[in-house]
Amino acid sequence: MKNLLTRRSIRRYSDRQVGDELLSRLFAEAARTQTMGNLQLYSVVVTREADMKARLAPAHFNQPMVTEAPVVLTICADFNRTTQWALNRKGHPGYDNMLSFMNAATDALLYTQTLCNLMDEEGLGYCYLGTTLYQPGQIIDTLQLPRLTFPVATLTVGWPDECPPQSDRLPTDSFVHHEVYRDYTPQSIDAFYTTKEQLEENRKFVQINGKETLAQVFTDIRYTRADNEAMSAELLRALHRQGFID
Protein backbone atom coordinates (compact mmCIF):
# COMPACT_ATOMS: atom_id res chain seq x y z
CA MET A 1 0.00 0.00 0.00
CA LYS A 2 1.37 3.40 -0.99
CA ASN A 3 0.32 7.00 -0.56
CA LEU A 4 1.42 10.37 -1.87
CA LEU A 5 4.21 10.69 0.67
CA THR A 6 5.88 7.54 -0.69
CA ARG A 7 4.88 8.01 -4.36
CA ARG A 8 7.54 7.64 -7.02
CA SER A 9 7.54 7.27 -10.80
CA ILE A 10 7.97 3.67 -11.94
CA ARG A 11 9.55 2.97 -15.32
CA ARG A 12 10.35 -0.76 -14.96
CA TYR A 13 7.57 -3.31 -14.59
CA SER A 14 7.32 -7.00 -13.76
CA ASP A 15 5.78 -9.58 -16.11
CA ARG A 16 2.67 -9.73 -13.95
CA GLN A 17 -0.35 -8.58 -15.92
CA VAL A 18 -2.74 -5.83 -14.83
CA GLY A 19 -6.17 -7.43 -14.91
CA ASP A 20 -9.12 -5.96 -16.78
CA GLU A 21 -11.32 -6.30 -13.70
CA LEU A 22 -8.91 -4.27 -11.59
CA LEU A 23 -8.56 -1.56 -14.23
CA SER A 24 -12.31 -1.37 -14.74
CA ARG A 25 -12.86 -0.91 -11.03
CA LEU A 26 -10.24 1.83 -10.83
CA PHE A 27 -11.73 3.60 -13.88
CA ALA A 28 -15.15 3.57 -12.21
CA GLU A 29 -13.83 4.80 -8.87
CA ALA A 30 -11.84 7.58 -10.53
CA ALA A 31 -15.03 8.76 -12.23
CA ARG A 32 -16.15 10.12 -8.86
CA THR A 33 -13.60 12.92 -9.22
CA GLN A 34 -14.61 16.54 -9.86
CA THR A 35 -16.00 17.35 -13.31
CA MET A 36 -17.42 20.47 -14.98
CA GLY A 37 -21.21 20.41 -15.11
CA ASN A 38 -21.14 16.68 -14.30
CA LEU A 39 -20.30 16.11 -17.98
CA GLN A 40 -17.16 13.96 -17.51
CA LEU A 41 -15.29 15.54 -20.40
CA TYR A 42 -12.69 12.80 -20.79
CA SER A 43 -12.08 9.43 -22.40
CA VAL A 44 -9.41 6.81 -21.70
CA VAL A 45 -7.82 4.72 -24.45
CA VAL A 46 -6.36 1.47 -23.07
CA THR A 47 -3.43 0.08 -25.06
CA ARG A 48 -2.28 -3.47 -24.35
CA GLU A 49 -1.28 -4.90 -27.73
CA ALA A 50 2.45 -4.83 -28.47
CA ASP A 51 2.07 -3.46 -31.98
CA MET A 52 -0.09 -0.58 -30.80
CA LYS A 53 2.39 0.30 -28.05
CA ALA A 54 5.15 0.24 -30.68
CA ARG A 55 3.12 2.65 -32.81
CA LEU A 56 2.63 5.00 -29.85
CA ALA A 57 6.28 4.93 -28.77
CA PRO A 58 7.67 7.43 -31.34
CA ALA A 59 5.24 10.10 -30.11
CA HIS A 60 6.87 9.66 -26.69
CA PHE A 61 10.44 9.78 -28.03
CA ASN A 62 10.66 5.96 -27.82
CA GLN A 63 10.95 5.92 -24.05
CA PRO A 64 11.37 2.20 -23.20
CA MET A 65 8.50 2.01 -20.70
CA VAL A 66 5.97 2.73 -23.47
CA THR A 67 6.60 -0.65 -25.07
CA GLU A 68 7.66 -2.50 -21.91
CA ALA A 69 4.72 -1.59 -19.63
CA PRO A 70 1.80 -4.05 -19.62
CA VAL A 71 -0.65 -1.19 -20.16
CA VAL A 72 -0.50 2.30 -21.63
CA LEU A 73 -3.36 4.67 -20.84
CA THR A 74 -3.97 7.75 -22.97
CA ILE A 75 -6.38 10.16 -21.29
CA CYS A 76 -8.12 12.51 -23.68
CA ALA A 77 -10.00 15.75 -23.33
CA ASP A 78 -13.30 14.75 -24.94
CA PHE A 79 -16.11 17.05 -26.04
CA ASN A 80 -17.04 14.69 -28.87
CA ARG A 81 -19.21 12.46 -26.69
CA THR A 82 -21.09 15.40 -25.16
CA THR A 83 -21.55 16.95 -28.60
CA GLN A 84 -22.93 13.70 -30.01
CA TRP A 85 -25.30 13.40 -27.05
CA ALA A 86 -26.52 16.95 -27.61
CA LEU A 87 -27.02 16.42 -31.35
CA ASN A 88 -29.01 13.26 -30.68
CA ARG A 89 -31.22 15.07 -28.14
CA LYS A 90 -32.14 18.18 -30.14
CA GLY A 91 -29.39 20.23 -28.48
CA HIS A 92 -27.29 22.94 -30.08
CA PRO A 93 -23.67 22.25 -29.01
CA GLY A 94 -21.08 25.00 -29.26
CA TYR A 95 -17.93 23.34 -27.98
CA ASP A 96 -15.54 23.91 -30.88
CA ASN A 97 -13.55 26.59 -29.07
CA MET A 98 -10.60 27.12 -26.75
CA LEU A 99 -12.71 27.46 -23.59
CA SER A 100 -14.23 24.05 -24.23
CA PHE A 101 -10.78 22.54 -24.76
CA MET A 102 -9.56 24.02 -21.49
CA ASN A 103 -12.60 22.71 -19.63
CA ALA A 104 -12.21 19.23 -21.11
CA ALA A 105 -8.45 19.21 -20.50
CA THR A 106 -9.02 20.19 -16.87
CA ASP A 107 -11.59 17.41 -16.47
CA ALA A 108 -9.20 14.91 -18.05
CA LEU A 109 -6.27 15.91 -15.85
CA LEU A 110 -8.38 15.80 -12.68
CA TYR A 111 -9.45 12.31 -13.67
CA THR A 112 -5.84 11.34 -14.39
CA GLN A 113 -4.65 12.47 -10.96
CA THR A 114 -7.45 10.67 -9.15
CA LEU A 115 -6.68 7.51 -11.12
CA CYS A 116 -3.01 7.83 -10.17
CA ASN A 117 -3.91 8.11 -6.50
CA LEU A 118 -6.09 4.99 -6.73
CA MET A 119 -3.33 3.05 -8.49
CA ASP A 120 -0.95 4.05 -5.70
CA GLU A 121 -3.35 2.56 -3.17
CA GLU A 122 -3.42 -0.72 -5.11
CA GLY A 123 0.37 -0.91 -5.27
CA LEU A 124 0.48 -0.40 -9.03
CA GLY A 125 3.38 1.49 -10.55
CA TYR A 126 3.00 4.13 -13.21
CA CYS A 127 4.85 6.89 -14.99
CA TYR A 128 3.20 10.10 -16.18
CA LEU A 129 4.55 10.97 -19.63
CA GLY A 130 4.95 14.69 -20.15
CA THR A 131 5.56 14.02 -23.85
CA THR A 132 1.84 13.67 -24.66
CA LEU A 133 1.49 17.28 -25.79
CA TYR A 134 4.76 17.37 -27.73
CA GLN A 135 3.60 15.51 -30.83
CA PRO A 136 -0.15 15.08 -30.36
CA GLY A 137 -0.80 14.57 -34.07
CA GLN A 138 0.96 11.19 -33.97
CA ILE A 139 -1.16 10.07 -31.02
CA ILE A 140 -4.35 11.32 -32.70
CA ASP A 141 -3.52 9.29 -35.82
CA THR A 142 -2.53 6.15 -33.95
CA LEU A 143 -5.56 6.10 -31.68
CA GLN A 144 -7.94 7.37 -34.38
CA LEU A 145 -9.22 10.18 -32.19
CA PRO A 146 -12.24 11.99 -33.69
CA ARG A 147 -12.91 15.71 -33.83
CA LEU A 148 -13.23 17.43 -30.43
CA THR A 149 -11.00 14.89 -28.69
CA PHE A 150 -7.38 15.56 -27.75
CA PRO A 151 -4.72 13.57 -25.85
CA VAL A 152 -3.59 15.39 -22.72
CA ALA A 153 -1.98 12.72 -20.53
CA THR A 154 -0.36 9.31 -20.86
CA LEU A 155 0.36 6.78 -18.13
CA THR A 156 2.47 3.65 -18.45
CA VAL A 157 1.10 1.18 -15.89
CA GLY A 158 2.21 -2.12 -14.37
CA TRP A 159 3.39 -3.82 -11.22
CA PRO A 160 6.71 -2.29 -10.10
CA ASP A 161 9.99 -4.02 -10.79
CA GLU A 162 12.06 -1.28 -9.17
CA CYS A 163 12.03 1.05 -6.20
CA PRO A 164 13.81 4.20 -7.35
CA PRO A 165 14.57 7.05 -4.96
CA GLN A 166 11.99 9.79 -4.68
CA SER A 167 12.71 12.95 -6.59
CA ASP A 168 13.13 16.18 -4.68
CA ARG A 169 10.40 18.78 -4.18
CA LEU A 170 10.51 22.52 -3.51
CA PRO A 171 9.38 23.72 -0.06
CA THR A 172 5.72 24.71 0.22
CA ASP A 173 6.70 28.33 0.89
CA SER A 174 7.97 28.49 -2.69
CA PHE A 175 4.55 27.98 -4.25
CA VAL A 176 1.94 28.90 -1.61
CA HIS A 177 0.91 32.57 -1.74
CA HIS A 178 -1.38 34.14 0.87
CA GLU A 179 -4.06 36.61 -0.20
CA VAL A 180 -2.09 37.87 -3.23
CA TYR A 181 0.71 36.53 -5.40
CA ARG A 182 4.09 37.32 -3.92
CA ASP A 183 6.65 37.74 -6.69
CA TYR A 184 10.11 36.27 -6.32
CA THR A 185 13.30 38.11 -5.47
CA PRO A 186 16.88 36.93 -5.96
CA GLN A 187 16.98 36.28 -2.22
CA SER A 188 13.84 34.12 -2.21
CA ILE A 189 15.02 32.21 -5.29
CA ASP A 190 18.25 31.44 -3.39
CA ALA A 191 16.26 30.28 -0.38
CA PHE A 192 13.92 28.07 -2.39
CA TYR A 193 16.34 26.53 -4.90
CA THR A 194 19.72 26.20 -3.19
CA THR A 195 18.91 22.89 -1.51
CA LYS A 196 17.72 21.44 -4.83
CA GLU A 197 20.81 22.70 -6.62
CA GLN A 198 23.15 21.24 -4.01
CA LEU A 199 21.78 17.70 -4.23
CA GLU A 200 24.49 15.34 -5.44
CA GLU A 201 22.43 14.02 -8.35
CA ASN A 202 21.69 17.55 -9.54
CA ARG A 203 25.31 18.66 -9.21
CA LYS A 204 26.28 15.64 -11.31
CA PHE A 205 23.52 16.51 -13.78
CA VAL A 206 25.08 19.95 -14.26
CA GLN A 207 28.57 18.51 -14.64
CA ILE A 208 27.77 15.84 -17.24
CA ASN A 209 25.88 18.40 -19.32
CA GLY A 210 28.82 20.81 -19.25
CA LYS A 211 26.81 23.65 -17.74
CA GLU A 212 27.42 26.14 -14.95
CA THR A 213 24.00 25.94 -13.25
CA LEU A 214 21.07 23.54 -12.98
CA ALA A 215 18.82 26.19 -14.51
CA GLN A 216 20.98 26.20 -17.64
CA VAL A 217 20.46 22.47 -18.05
CA PHE A 218 16.71 23.05 -18.21
CA THR A 219 16.76 26.17 -20.39
CA ASP A 220 19.62 25.28 -22.74
CA ILE A 221 19.27 21.49 -23.08
CA ARG A 222 16.06 19.96 -21.76
CA TYR A 223 13.38 22.54 -22.57
CA THR A 224 14.82 25.01 -25.04
CA ARG A 225 13.09 28.00 -26.61
CA ALA A 226 13.44 26.46 -30.08
CA ASP A 227 11.87 23.17 -28.99
CA ASN A 228 9.09 24.90 -27.08
CA GLU A 229 8.21 27.08 -30.04
CA ALA A 230 8.27 24.17 -32.49
CA MET A 231 6.10 21.99 -30.27
CA SER A 232 3.75 24.89 -29.58
CA ALA A 233 3.23 25.23 -33.32
CA GLU A 234 2.48 21.50 -33.56
CA LEU A 235 0.06 21.78 -30.63
CA LEU A 236 -1.81 24.62 -32.33
CA ARG A 237 -2.00 22.67 -35.59
CA ALA A 238 -3.43 19.66 -33.77
CA LEU A 239 -5.97 21.81 -31.89
CA HIS A 240 -7.08 23.27 -35.21
CA ARG A 241 -7.30 19.83 -36.76
CA GLN A 242 -9.42 18.53 -33.89
CA GLY A 243 -11.80 21.49 -34.13
CA PHE A 244 -10.99 23.38 -30.93
CA ILE A 245 -9.58 26.48 -32.63
CA ASP A 246 -10.11 28.16 -36.02
TORKOL-4160 file (C-alpha; in steps of 0.2 Angstrom, whole numbers, padded with zeros to 4 digits, m for minus):
246
<pt num="1" X="0000" Y="0000" Z="0000"/>
<pt num="2" X="0007" Y="0017" Z="m0005"/>
<pt num="3" X="0002" Y="0035" Z="m0003"/>
<pt num="4" X="0007" Y="0052" Z="m0009"/>
<pt num="5" X="0021" Y="0053" Z="0003"/>
<pt num="6" X="0029" Y="0038" Z="m0003"/>
<pt num="7" X="0024" Y="0040" Z="m0022"/>
<pt num="8" X="0038" Y="0038" Z="m0035"/>
<pt num="9" X="0038" Y="0036" Z="m0054"/>
<pt num="10" X="0040" Y="0018" Z="m0060"/>
<pt num="11" X="0048" Y="0015" Z="m0077"/>
<pt num="12" X="0052" Y="m0004" Z="m0075"/>
<pt num="13" X="0038" Y="m0017" Z="m0073"/>
<pt num="14" X="0037" Y="m0035" Z="m0069"/>
<pt num="15" X="0029" Y="m0048" Z="m0081"/>
<pt num="16" X="0013" Y="m0049" Z="m0070"/>
<pt num="17" X="m0002" Y="m0043" Z="m0080"/>
<pt num="18" X="m0014" Y="m0029" Z="m0074"/>
<pt num="19" X="m0031" Y="m0037" Z="m0075"/>
<pt num="20" X="m0046" Y="m0030" Z="m0084"/>
<pt num="21" X="m0057" Y="m0031" Z="m0069"/>
<pt num="22" X="m0045" Y="m0021" Z="m0058"/>
<pt num="23" X="m0043" Y="m0008" Z="m0071"/>
<pt num="24" X="m0062" Y="m0007" Z="m0074"/>
<pt num="25" X="m0064" Y="m0005" Z="m0055"/>
<pt num="26" X="m0051" Y="0009" Z="m0054"/>
<pt num="27" X="m0059" Y="0018" Z="m0069"/>
<pt num="28" X="m0076" Y="0018" Z="m0061"/>
<pt num="29" X="m0069" Y="0024" Z="m0044"/>
<pt num="30" X="m0059" Y="0038" Z="m0053"/>
<pt num="31" X="m0075" Y="0044" Z="m0061"/>
<pt num="32" X="m0081" Y="0051" Z="m0044"/>
<pt num="33" X="m0068" Y="0065" Z="m0046"/>
<pt num="34" X="m0073" Y="0083" Z="m0049"/>
<pt num="35" X="m0080" Y="0087" Z="m0067"/>
<pt num="36" X="m0087" Y="0102" Z="m0075"/>
<pt num="37" X="m0106" Y="0102" Z="m0076"/>
<pt num="38" X="m0106" Y="0083" Z="m0071"/>
<pt num="39" X="m0101" Y="0081" Z="m0090"/>
<pt num="40" X="m0086" Y="0070" Z="m0088"/>
<pt num="41" X="m0076" Y="0078" Z="m0102"/>
<pt num="42" X="m0063" Y="0064" Z="m0104"/>
<pt num="43" X="m0060" Y="0047" Z="m0112"/>
<pt num="44" X="m0047" Y="0034" Z="m0109"/>
<pt num="45" X="m0039" Y="0024" Z="m0122"/>
<pt num="46" X="m0032" Y="0007" Z="m0115"/>
<pt num="47" X="m0017" Y="0000" Z="m0125"/>
<pt num="48" X="m0011" Y="m0017" Z="m0122"/>
<pt num="49" X="m0006" Y="m0024" Z="m0139"/>
<pt num="50" X="0012" Y="m0024" Z="m0142"/>
<pt num="51" X="0010" Y="m0017" Z="m0160"/>
<pt num="52" X="0000" Y="m0003" Z="m0154"/>
<pt num="53" X="0012" Y="0001" Z="m0140"/>
<pt num="54" X="0026" Y="0001" Z="m0153"/>
<pt num="55" X="0016" Y="0013" Z="m0164"/>
<pt num="56" X="0013" Y="0025" Z="m0149"/>
<pt num="57" X="0031" Y="0025" Z="m0144"/>
<pt num="58" X="0038" Y="0037" Z="m0157"/>
<pt num="59" X="0026" Y="0050" Z="m0151"/>
<pt num="60" X="0034" Y="0048" Z="m0133"/>
<pt num="61" X="0052" Y="0049" Z="m0140"/>
<pt num="62" X="0053" Y="0030" Z="m0139"/>
<pt num="63" X="0055" Y="0030" Z="m0120"/>
<pt num="64" X="0057" Y="0011" Z="m0116"/>
<pt num="65" X="0042" Y="0010" Z="m0104"/>
<pt num="66" X="0030" Y="0014" Z="m0117"/>
<pt num="67" X="0033" Y="m0003" Z="m0125"/>
<pt num="68" X="0038" Y="m0013" Z="m0110"/>
<pt num="69" X="0024" Y="m0008" Z="m0098"/>
<pt num="70" X="0009" Y="m0020" Z="m0098"/>
<pt num="71" X="m0003" Y="m0006" Z="m0101"/>
<pt num="72" X="m0002" Y="0011" Z="m0108"/>
<pt num="73" X="m0017" Y="0023" Z="m0104"/>
<pt num="74" X="m0020" Y="0039" Z="m0115"/>
<pt num="75" X="m0032" Y="0051" Z="m0106"/>
<pt num="76" X="m0041" Y="0063" Z="m0118"/>
<pt num="77" X="m0050" Y="0079" Z="m0117"/>
<pt num="78" X="m0066" Y="0074" Z="m0125"/>
<pt num="79" X="m0081" Y="0085" Z="m0130"/>
<pt num="80" X="m0085" Y="0073" Z="m0144"/>
<pt num="81" X="m0096" Y="0062" Z="m0133"/>
<pt num="82" X="m0105" Y="0077" Z="m0126"/>
<pt num="83" X="m0108" Y="0085" Z="m0143"/>
<pt num="84" X="m0115" Y="0068" Z="m0150"/>
<pt num="85" X="m0126" Y="0067" Z="m0135"/>
<pt num="86" X="m0133" Y="0085" Z="m0138"/>
<pt num="87" X="m0135" Y="0082" Z="m0157"/>
<pt num="88" X="m0145" Y="0066" Z="m0153"/>
<pt num="89" X="m0156" Y="0075" Z="m0141"/>
<pt num="90" X="m0161" Y="0091" Z="m0151"/>
<pt num="91" X="m0147" Y="0101" Z="m0142"/>
<pt num="92" X="m0136" Y="0115" Z="m0150"/>
<pt num="93" X="m0118" Y="0111" Z="m0145"/>
<pt num="94" X="m0105" Y="0125" Z="m0146"/>
<pt num="95" X="m0090" Y="0117" Z="m0140"/>
<pt num="96" X="m0078" Y="0120" Z="m0154"/>
<pt num="97" X="m0068" Y="0133" Z="m0145"/>
<pt num="98" X="m0053" Y="0136" Z="m0134"/>
<pt num="99" X="m0064" Y="0137" Z="m0118"/>
<pt num="100" X="m0071" Y="0120" Z="m0121"/>
<pt num="101" X="m0054" Y="0113" Z="m0124"/>
<pt num="102" X="m0048" Y="0120" Z="m0107"/>
<pt num="103" X="m0063" Y="0114" Z="m0098"/>
<pt num="104" X="m0061" Y="0096" Z="m0106"/>
<pt num="105" X="m0042" Y="0096" Z="m0103"/>
<pt num="106" X="m0045" Y="0101" Z="m0084"/>
<pt num="107" X="m0058" Y="0087" Z="m0082"/>
<pt num="108" X="m0046" Y="0075" Z="m0090"/>
<pt num="109" X="m0031" Y="0080" Z="m0079"/>
<pt num="110" X="m0042" Y="0079" Z="m0063"/>
<pt num="111" X="m0047" Y="0062" Z="m0068"/>
<pt num="112" X="m0029" Y="0057" Z="m0072"/>
<pt num="113" X="m0023" Y="0062" Z="m0055"/>
<pt num="114" X="m0037" Y="0053" Z="m0046"/>
<pt num="115" X="m0033" Y="0038" Z="m0056"/>
<pt num="116" X="m0015" Y="0039" Z="m0051"/>
<pt num="117" X="m0020" Y="0041" Z="m0032"/>
<pt num="118" X="m0030" Y="0025" Z="m0034"/>
<pt num="119" X="m0017" Y="0015" Z="m0042"/>
<pt num="120" X="m0005" Y="0020" Z="m0029"/>
<pt num="121" X="m0017" Y="0013" Z="m0016"/>
<pt num="122" X="m0017" Y="m0004" Z="m0026"/>
<pt num="123" X="0002" Y="m0005" Z="m0026"/>
<pt num="124" X="0002" Y="m0002" Z="m0045"/>
<pt num="125" X="0017" Y="0007" Z="m0053"/>
<pt num="126" X="0015" Y="0021" Z="m0066"/>
<pt num="127" X="0024" Y="0034" Z="m0075"/>
<pt num="128" X="0016" Y="0050" Z="m0081"/>
<pt num="129" X="0023" Y="0055" Z="m0098"/>
<pt num="130" X="0025" Y="0073" Z="m0101"/>
<pt num="131" X="0028" Y="0070" Z="m0119"/>
<pt num="132" X="0009" Y="0068" Z="m0123"/>
<pt num="133" X="0007" Y="0086" Z="m0129"/>
<pt num="134" X="0024" Y="0087" Z="m0139"/>
<pt num="135" X="0018" Y="0078" Z="m0154"/>
<pt num="136" X="m0001" Y="0075" Z="m0152"/>
<pt num="137" X="m0004" Y="0073" Z="m0170"/>
<pt num="138" X="0005" Y="0056" Z="m0170"/>
<pt num="139" X="m0006" Y="0050" Z="m0155"/>
<pt num="140" X="m0022" Y="0057" Z="m0164"/>
<pt num="141" X="m0018" Y="0046" Z="m0179"/>
<pt num="142" X="m0013" Y="0031" Z="m0170"/>
<pt num="143" X="m0028" Y="0031" Z="m0158"/>
<pt num="144" X="m0040" Y="0037" Z="m0172"/>
<pt num="145" X="m0046" Y="0051" Z="m0161"/>
<pt num="146" X="m0061" Y="0060" Z="m0168"/>
<pt num="147" X="m0065" Y="0079" Z="m0169"/>
<pt num="148" X="m0066" Y="0087" Z="m0152"/>
<pt num="149" X="m0055" Y="0074" Z="m0143"/>
<pt num="150" X="m0037" Y="0078" Z="m0139"/>
<pt num="151" X="m0024" Y="0068" Z="m0129"/>
<pt num="152" X="m0018" Y="0077" Z="m0114"/>
<pt num="153" X="m0010" Y="0064" Z="m0103"/>
<pt num="154" X="m0002" Y="0047" Z="m0104"/>
<pt num="155" X="0002" Y="0034" Z="m0091"/>
<pt num="156" X="0012" Y="0018" Z="m0092"/>
<pt num="157" X="0006" Y="0006" Z="m0079"/>
<pt num="158" X="0011" Y="m0011" Z="m0072"/>
<pt num="159" X="0017" Y="m0019" Z="m0056"/>
<pt num="160" X="0034" Y="m0011" Z="m0051"/>
<pt num="161" X="0050" Y="m0020" Z="m0054"/>
<pt num="162" X="0060" Y="m0006" Z="m0046"/>
<pt num="163" X="0060" Y="0005" Z="m0031"/>
<pt num="164" X="0069" Y="0021" Z="m0037"/>
<pt num="165" X="0073" Y="0035" Z="m0025"/>
<pt num="166" X="0060" Y="0049" Z="m0023"/>
<pt num="167" X="0064" Y="0065" Z="m0033"/>
<pt num="168" X="0066" Y="0081" Z="m0023"/>
<pt num="169" X="0052" Y="0094" Z="m0021"/>
<pt num="170" X="0053" Y="0113" Z="m0018"/>
<pt num="171" X="0047" Y="0119" Z="0000"/>
<pt num="172" X="0029" Y="0124" Z="0001"/>
<pt num="173" X="0034" Y="0142" Z="0004"/>
<pt num="174" X="0040" Y="0142" Z="m0013"/>
<pt num="175" X="0023" Y="0140" Z="m0021"/>
<pt num="176" X="0010" Y="0145" Z="m0008"/>
<pt num="177" X="0005" Y="0163" Z="m0009"/>
<pt num="178" X="m0007" Y="0171" Z="0004"/>
<pt num="179" X="m0020" Y="0183" Z="m0001"/>
<pt num="180" X="m0010" Y="0189" Z="m0016"/>
<pt num="181" X="0004" Y="0183" Z="m0027"/>
<pt num="182" X="0020" Y="0187" Z="m0020"/>
<pt num="183" X="0033" Y="0189" Z="m0033"/>
<pt num="184" X="0051" Y="0181" Z="m0032"/>
<pt num="185" X="0067" Y="0191" Z="m0027"/>
<pt num="186" X="0084" Y="0185" Z="m0030"/>
<pt num="187" X="0085" Y="0181" Z="m0011"/>
<pt num="188" X="0069" Y="0171" Z="m0011"/>
<pt num="189" X="0075" Y="0161" Z="m0026"/>
<pt num="190" X="0091" Y="0157" Z="m0017"/>
<pt num="191" X="0081" Y="0151" Z="m0002"/>
<pt num="192" X="0070" Y="0140" Z="m0012"/>
<pt num="193" X="0082" Y="0133" Z="m0025"/>
<pt num="194" X="0099" Y="0131" Z="m0016"/>
<pt num="195" X="0095" Y="0114" Z="m0008"/>
<pt num="196" X="0089" Y="0107" Z="m0024"/>
<pt num="197" X="0104" Y="0113" Z="m0033"/>
<pt num="198" X="0116" Y="0106" Z="m0020"/>
<pt num="199" X="0109" Y="0088" Z="m0021"/>
<pt num="200" X="0122" Y="0077" Z="m0027"/>
<pt num="201" X="0112" Y="0070" Z="m0042"/>
<pt num="202" X="0108" Y="0088" Z="m0048"/>
<pt num="203" X="0127" Y="0093" Z="m0046"/>
<pt num="204" X="0131" Y="0078" Z="m0057"/>
<pt num="205" X="0118" Y="0083" Z="m0069"/>
<pt num="206" X="0125" Y="0100" Z="m0071"/>
<pt num="207" X="0143" Y="0093" Z="m0073"/>
<pt num="208" X="0139" Y="0079" Z="m0086"/>
<pt num="209" X="0129" Y="0092" Z="m0097"/>
<pt num="210" X="0144" Y="0104" Z="m0096"/>
<pt num="211" X="0134" Y="0118" Z="m0089"/>
<pt num="212" X="0137" Y="0131" Z="m0075"/>
<pt num="213" X="0120" Y="0130" Z="m0066"/>
<pt num="214" X="0105" Y="0118" Z="m0065"/>
<pt num="215" X="0094" Y="0131" Z="m0073"/>
<pt num="216" X="0105" Y="0131" Z="m0088"/>
<pt num="217" X="0102" Y="0112" Z="m0090"/>
<pt num="218" X="0084" Y="0115" Z="m0091"/>
<pt num="219" X="0084" Y="0131" Z="m0102"/>
<pt num="220" X="0098" Y="0126" Z="m0114"/>
<pt num="221" X="0096" Y="0107" Z="m0115"/>
<pt num="222" X="0080" Y="0100" Z="m0109"/>
<pt num="223" X="0067" Y="0113" Z="m0113"/>
<pt num="224" X="0074" Y="0125" Z="m0125"/>
<pt num="225" X="0065" Y="0140" Z="m0133"/>
<pt num="226" X="0067" Y="0132" Z="m0150"/>
<pt num="227" X="0059" Y="0116" Z="m0145"/>
<pt num="228" X="0045" Y="0124" Z="m0135"/>
<pt num="229" X="0041" Y="0135" Z="m0150"/>
<pt num="230" X="0041" Y="0121" Z="m0162"/>
<pt num="231" X="0030" Y="0110" Z="m0151"/>
<pt num="232" X="0019" Y="0124" Z="m0148"/>
<pt num="233" X="0016" Y="0126" Z="m0167"/>
<pt num="234" X="0012" Y="0107" Z="m0168"/>
<pt num="235" X="0000" Y="0109" Z="m0153"/>
<pt num="236" X="m0009" Y="0123" Z="m0162"/>
<pt num="237" X="m0010" Y="0113" Z="m0178"/>
<pt num="238" X="m0017" Y="0098" Z="m0169"/>
<pt num="239" X="m0030" Y="0109" Z="m0159"/>
<pt num="240" X="m0035" Y="0116" Z="m0176"/>
<pt num="241" X="m0037" Y="0099" Z="m0184"/>
<pt num="242" X="m0047" Y="0093" Z="m0169"/>
<pt num="243" X="m0059" Y="0107" Z="m0171"/>
<pt num="244" X="m0055" Y="0117" Z="m0155"/>
<pt num="245" X="m0048" Y="0132" Z="m0163"/>
<pt num="246" X="m0051" Y="0141" Z="m0180"/>
